[in-house]
Amino acid sequence: IMGEVAQNDLKRVLSFTLVSHMGYMLFGIGMSTKVGMAATIFYVAHHITVQSTMFLAAGLVEQRGGTTNLARLGGLAKVAPF
């Protein structure tokens, strides 16, 4: 998670969150119980949905702002208010 803070690219930040959440999935599998496995399956489905949506949103930001560099995305609300 500390590596994520040092990033300045939106897509790299999202990639770091993807990797960091793998630990939660491994924890559920490591429980070796039916509840742990069920929770892991639910979490994987949820995470796929959320991460896909976040990467699509990052693509829209890149399209409107011309970059995914967080330092250069200032003023995006003026270019694309909605």
C-alpha distances in whole Angstrom, upper triangle without the diagonal:
4,5,5,7,9,11,14,15,14,15,12,10,11,11,7,7,10,9,6,10,12,11,13,16,16,17,19,21,21,23,26,28,29,27,24,25,26,22,20,23,23,19,19,22,20,17,19,21,18,16,20,20,17,18,22,21,19,22,25,23,23,27,28,26,27,23,19,19,17,20,23,22,24,27,26,28,31,31,30,31,30
4,5,5,7,9,13,15,15,16,13,11,13,13,9,10,14,12,10,13,15,15,17,19,20,20,23,24,24,26,29,31,32,30,27,28,29,26,24,27,26,23,23,25,24,20,22,24,21,19,23,23,20,21,24,23,21,24,26,24,24,28,29,26,27,23,20,18,17,18,22,22,24,27,26,28,31,31,31,31,31
4,5,5,7,11,12,13,13,10,9,12,11,7,10,12,11,10,14,15,15,18,20,20,21,24,25,25,27,30,32,33,32,28,29,30,27,25,27,27,23,23,25,24,20,22,24,21,18,21,22,19,19,22,22,19,22,24,22,22,26,27,24,24,21,17,16,15,17,20,21,23,26,25,28,30,30,30,31,31
4,5,5,9,10,10,11,8,5,8,9,6,7,10,10,9,12,14,15,17,19,20,21,23,25,25,27,30,32,32,31,27,28,29,26,23,25,25,21,21,23,21,18,19,21,18,15,18,19,15,16,19,18,16,19,21,19,19,23,24,21,22,18,15,14,13,15,18,18,20,23,22,24,27,27,26,27,27
4,6,8,10,11,13,10,8,11,12,9,10,14,14,12,15,18,18,19,22,23,23,26,28,28,30,33,34,35,33,30,31,31,28,26,28,27,24,24,26,24,20,22,23,20,18,21,21,17,18,21,20,17,20,22,19,20,24,24,21,22,19,15,14,12,13,17,17,18,22,21,23,26,26,26,26,27
4,7,9,11,13,10,9,13,13,11,13,16,15,15,18,20,20,22,24,25,26,28,30,30,32,35,37,38,36,33,33,34,31,29,31,30,27,26,28,26,23,24,26,22,20,23,23,19,19,22,21,18,21,23,20,20,24,24,21,21,18,15,12,11,12,16,17,18,22,22,24,27,27,27,28,28
4,6,8,9,7,6,10,10,9,11,14,14,14,17,19,20,22,24,25,26,28,30,30,32,35,37,37,36,32,33,33,30,28,30,29,25,25,26,25,21,22,23,20,18,20,20,17,16,19,18,15,17,19,17,16,20,21,18,18,14,11,9,9,10,13,14,16,20,19,22,24,24,24,25,26
4,7,9,8,8,11,12,12,14,16,17,17,20,22,23,25,26,28,29,31,32,33,35,38,39,40,38,35,35,36,33,30,32,31,27,27,28,26,23,23,24,21,18,20,20,16,16,18,17,13,16,17,14,14,17,18,15,15,11,8,6,5,7,9,10,13,16,16,19,21,20,21,22,23
4,6,5,6,9,10,11,13,15,16,17,19,21,23,24,25,27,29,30,31,33,35,37,38,39,37,34,34,34,31,29,30,29,26,25,26,24,21,21,21,19,16,17,17,14,12,15,14,10,12,14,12,10,14,15,13,12,9,5,4,6,8,10,10,13,16,15,18,20,19,19,21,22
4,5,5,6,9,10,11,13,15,16,17,19,21,22,23,25,27,28,30,31,33,35,36,36,34,32,31,31,29,27,27,26,23,22,23,21,18,18,18,15,13,14,14,10,9,12,10,7,10,12,9,9,13,14,12,12,9,5,6,6,10,11,10,13,16,14,16,19,18,17,19,19
4,5,5,6,9,10,11,13,14,16,17,20,21,21,23,25,26,27,29,31,33,34,34,33,30,29,29,27,25,25,24,21,20,20,19,16,15,16,14,11,12,12,9,7,10,10,7,9,12,10,10,13,15,14,13,10,7,9,10,13,14,13,16,19,17,19,22,20,19,21,21
4,5,5,6,9,10,11,12,14,16,18,20,20,22,24,25,26,28,30,32,34,34,32,29,29,29,27,24,25,25,22,20,21,20,17,17,18,16,12,14,15,12,10,14,14,10,12,15,14,13,16,18,16,16,13,9,10,11,13,15,15,18,21,19,22,24,23,22,24,24
4,5,5,6,9,10,11,13,15,17,18,19,21,22,24,25,27,29,31,32,33,31,28,28,28,25,23,24,23,20,19,20,19,15,16,17,14,11,14,14,11,10,14,13,10,13,16,14,14,18,19,17,17,14,10,10,10,13,15,14,17,20,18,21,24,23,22,23,23
4,5,5,6,9,10,11,13,15,16,17,19,21,22,23,25,27,29,30,30,28,25,25,25,22,20,21,20,17,16,17,15,12,12,13,11,8,10,11,8,7,11,11,9,12,14,13,14,17,18,17,18,15,11,13,12,16,17,16,19,21,19,21,24,23,21,23,22
4,5,5,6,9,10,11,14,15,16,17,20,21,22,23,26,27,29,29,28,25,24,25,22,20,20,20,17,15,17,16,12,12,14,12,9,11,13,10,9,13,14,11,13,17,16,16,19,21,20,19,16,13,14,15,18,19,19,22,24,22,24,27,26,24,26,25
4,5,5,6,9,10,12,14,15,16,18,20,21,22,24,26,28,29,27,24,24,25,22,19,21,21,17,16,18,17,13,14,16,14,11,14,16,13,12,16,16,14,17,19,18,18,22,23,22,22,18,15,15,15,18,20,20,22,25,23,25,29,28,26,28,27
4,5,5,6,9,11,11,13,15,16,17,19,20,22,25,26,26,24,21,21,22,19,17,18,18,14,14,16,14,10,12,14,11,9,12,14,11,12,15,15,14,17,19,18,19,22,23,22,23,20,16,17,16,19,21,20,23,25,23,25,28,27,26,27,25
4,6,5,7,10,11,11,13,15,16,17,19,21,23,24,24,23,20,19,20,17,15,16,16,12,11,13,12,8,9,12,10,7,10,13,11,11,14,15,14,16,19,19,19,22,24,23,24,21,17,19,18,22,23,22,25,27,25,27,30,29,27,28,27
4,5,5,8,10,10,11,14,15,16,17,20,22,23,24,23,20,19,21,18,15,17,17,14,12,15,15,11,12,15,14,11,14,16,14,14,18,19,17,19,22,22,22,25,27,26,26,23,19,20,20,23,25,24,27,30,28,30,33,32,30,31,30
4,5,6,8,10,11,12,14,15,16,18,21,22,23,22,18,19,20,17,15,17,17,13,13,16,15,12,14,16,14,12,16,18,15,16,20,20,19,21,24,23,24,27,28,27,27,24,21,21,20,23,26,25,27,30,28,30,33,32,31,31,30
4,5,5,7,9,10,11,13,14,16,18,20,20,19,15,16,16,14,11,13,13,10,10,13,12,8,11,14,12,11,14,16,14,15,19,19,19,21,24,23,24,27,28,28,29,26,22,23,22,25,27,26,29,31,29,30,33,33,31,31,30
4,5,5,6,9,10,11,12,14,16,18,19,18,14,14,16,13,10,12,13,10,9,13,13,10,12,15,14,12,15,18,17,17,20,21,21,23,26,26,26,29,31,30,30,27,24,25,25,28,30,29,31,34,32,33,36,35,33,34,33
4,5,5,6,9,10,10,12,15,17,18,17,13,14,16,13,11,14,15,12,12,15,15,12,15,18,17,16,19,21,20,20,24,24,24,26,29,28,29,32,33,33,33,30,26,27,26,29,32,31,33,36,34,35,38,38,36,36,35
4,5,5,6,9,10,11,14,15,16,14,11,12,13,10,8,11,12,9,10,13,12,11,14,16,15,15,18,20,19,20,23,24,24,26,28,28,29,32,33,33,34,31,27,28,27,30,33,31,33,36,34,34,38,38,35,36,34
4,5,5,6,9,10,12,13,14,13,9,9,11,9,6,8,10,7,7,11,11,10,12,15,15,14,17,19,19,20,23,24,24,26,28,29,30,32,34,34,34,31,28,29,29,32,34,33,35,37,35,36,39,38,36,37,35
4,5,5,6,9,10,13,14,14,10,10,13,11,8,11,13,11,11,14,15,13,15,18,18,18,20,23,22,23,26,27,27,29,31,32,32,35,37,36,37,34,30,31,31,34,36,35,37,40,37,39,42,41,39,40,38
4,5,5,6,9,11,13,12,8,10,12,10,8,12,13,11,12,16,16,15,17,20,20,19,22,24,24,25,28,29,28,31,33,33,34,37,38,38,38,36,32,33,32,35,37,36,38,41,39,39,43,43,40,41,39
4,5,5,8,8,10,8,5,6,8,7,5,9,10,9,10,14,14,14,16,19,19,19,22,23,23,25,27,28,29,31,33,33,35,37,39,38,39,37,33,34,33,37,39,37,39,41,39,40,43,43,40,40,38
4,5,6,8,9,10,6,6,9,9,7,9,12,11,11,14,16,15,17,20,20,20,23,25,25,26,29,30,30,32,34,35,36,38,40,40,40,38,34,35,35,38,40,39,41,44,41,42,46,45,42,43,41
4,5,8,11,11,8,9,12,12,10,13,15,14,15,18,19,18,20,23,23,23,26,28,28,28,31,33,32,35,37,37,38,41,42,42,42,39,36,37,36,39,42,41,43,45,43,44,48,47,45,45,43
4,6,9,8,6,8,11,10,10,13,15,14,16,18,19,19,21,24,24,24,27,29,29,30,33,34,34,36,38,39,40,42,44,44,44,42,38,39,38,41,44,42,44,46,44,45,49,48,46,46,44
4,7,8,6,7,10,11,11,13,15,16,16,19,20,20,22,25,25,26,28,30,30,32,34,35,36,38,40,41,41,44,46,46,46,43,40,41,41,44,46,44,47,49,47,47,51,50,48,48,45
4,5,5,6,9,10,11,12,14,15,16,18,20,21,22,24,25,26,28,30,31,32,34,36,36,38,40,41,42,44,46,46,47,45,41,42,42,45,47,45,47,49,47,47,51,50,48,48,45
4,5,5,6,8,10,11,12,14,15,17,18,20,21,23,24,25,27,29,30,31,33,35,36,37,39,40,42,43,45,46,46,44,41,42,42,45,47,45,47,49,46,47,50,49,47,46,44
4,5,5,6,8,10,10,12,14,15,16,18,20,21,22,24,26,27,28,30,32,33,34,36,37,38,40,42,43,44,45,42,39,41,40,43,45,43,45,46,44,44,48,47,44,44,41
4,5,5,6,9,10,10,12,14,15,16,18,20,21,22,24,25,26,28,30,31,32,34,36,36,38,40,41,42,42,40,36,38,37,40,42,41,43,44,42,42,46,45,43,43,40
4,5,5,6,9,10,10,12,14,15,16,19,20,21,22,24,25,26,28,30,31,33,35,36,37,39,40,41,42,39,36,38,37,40,42,40,43,44,42,42,46,45,42,42,40
4,5,5,6,9,10,11,12,14,16,17,18,20,21,23,24,26,27,29,30,32,33,35,36,38,39,40,41,39,36,38,37,40,42,40,42,44,41,41,45,44,41,41,38
4,5,5,6,9,10,10,12,14,15,16,18,20,21,22,24,26,27,28,30,31,32,34,36,37,38,39,37,33,35,34,37,39,37,39,41,38,38,42,41,38,38,36
4,5,5,6,9,10,10,12,14,15,16,18,20,20,22,24,25,26,28,30,31,32,34,36,36,37,34,31,33,32,36,37,35,38,39,37,37,41,40,37,38,35
4,5,5,6,9,10,11,13,14,15,17,19,20,21,23,24,26,27,29,30,31,33,35,36,36,34,31,33,33,36,38,36,38,40,37,37,41,40,37,37,34
4,5,5,6,9,10,11,12,14,16,17,18,20,21,23,24,26,27,29,30,32,33,34,35,33,30,32,32,35,37,34,36,38,35,35,39,38,35,35,32
4,5,5,6,8,10,10,12,14,15,16,18,20,21,22,24,25,26,28,30,31,32,33,31,27,29,28,32,34,31,34,35,32,33,36,36,33,33,30
4,5,5,6,9,10,10,12,14,15,16,18,20,21,22,24,25,26,28,30,31,31,29,26,28,28,31,33,31,33,35,32,33,36,35,32,33,30
4,6,5,6,9,10,11,13,14,16,17,19,20,21,23,25,26,27,29,30,31,29,26,29,28,32,33,31,33,34,31,32,35,34,31,31,28
4,6,5,6,9,10,11,12,14,16,17,18,20,21,23,24,26,27,28,29,28,25,27,26,30,31,28,31,32,29,29,33,32,29,29,26
4,5,5,6,8,10,10,12,14,15,16,18,20,21,22,24,26,26,27,25,22,24,23,27,28,26,28,30,27,28,31,30,27,28,25
4,6,5,6,8,10,11,12,14,15,16,18,20,21,22,24,25,26,24,21,24,24,27,28,26,29,30,27,28,31,30,27,28,25
4,6,5,6,9,10,11,12,14,16,17,19,20,21,23,24,25,24,21,24,24,27,28,25,28,29,25,26,29,28,25,25,22
4,5,5,6,9,10,11,12,14,15,16,18,20,21,22,23,22,19,21,21,24,25,22,25,26,23,23,26,25,22,23,20
4,5,5,6,8,10,10,12,14,15,16,18,20,20,21,19,16,19,18,22,23,21,23,25,22,23,26,25,22,23,21
4,5,5,6,9,10,11,13,14,15,17,19,20,20,19,16,19,20,23,23,21,24,25,22,23,26,24,21,23,20
4,6,5,6,9,10,11,12,14,15,17,18,19,18,16,19,19,22,22,20,22,23,19,20,23,21,18,19,17
4,5,5,6,9,10,10,12,14,15,16,17,16,13,16,15,19,19,17,19,20,17,18,21,20,17,18,16
4,5,5,6,9,10,10,12,14,15,15,14,11,14,15,18,18,16,19,21,17,19,22,20,18,19,18
4,5,5,6,9,10,11,12,14,15,14,12,16,16,20,19,17,20,20,17,18,21,18,16,18,15
4,5,5,6,9,10,11,12,13,13,11,14,14,18,17,14,16,17,13,14,17,15,13,14,12
4,5,5,6,9,10,10,11,10,7,11,11,15,14,12,15,16,13,14,17,15,13,15,14
4,5,5,6,9,10,10,9,8,12,13,17,15,13,16,17,14,16,18,15,13,16,15
4,5,5,6,8,9,10,10,13,14,17,15,12,15,15,11,13,15,12,10,13,11
4,5,5,6,8,8,7,10,10,13,12,9,11,12,8,10,13,10,9,11,11
4,6,5,5,5,5,9,10,13,11,9,12,13,10,13,15,12,11,14,14
4,6,5,7,9,12,14,16,13,11,14,14,11,13,14,11,10,14,14
4,6,8,10,13,13,15,12,10,12,11,8,10,11,7,7,10,11
4,5,8,9,10,11,8,6,9,9,6,10,10,8,8,12,13
4,7,9,11,12,9,8,11,12,10,13,14,11,12,15,16
4,5,8,10,7,7,11,12,11,14,15,13,14,17,18
4,6,9,8,7,11,13,11,15,16,15,15,17,18
4,6,6,6,10,13,12,15,17,16,16,19,20
4,5,5,8,11,11,14,16,15,16,17,19
4,6,7,11,11,14,16,16,17,19,20
4,6,9,9,13,14,13,15,17,19
4,6,6,9,11,10,11,13,15
4,6,8,9,10,12,13,15
4,5,6,7,9,10,13
4,5,5,6,7,10
4,6,5,5,8
4,6,6,9
4,6,9
4,6
4
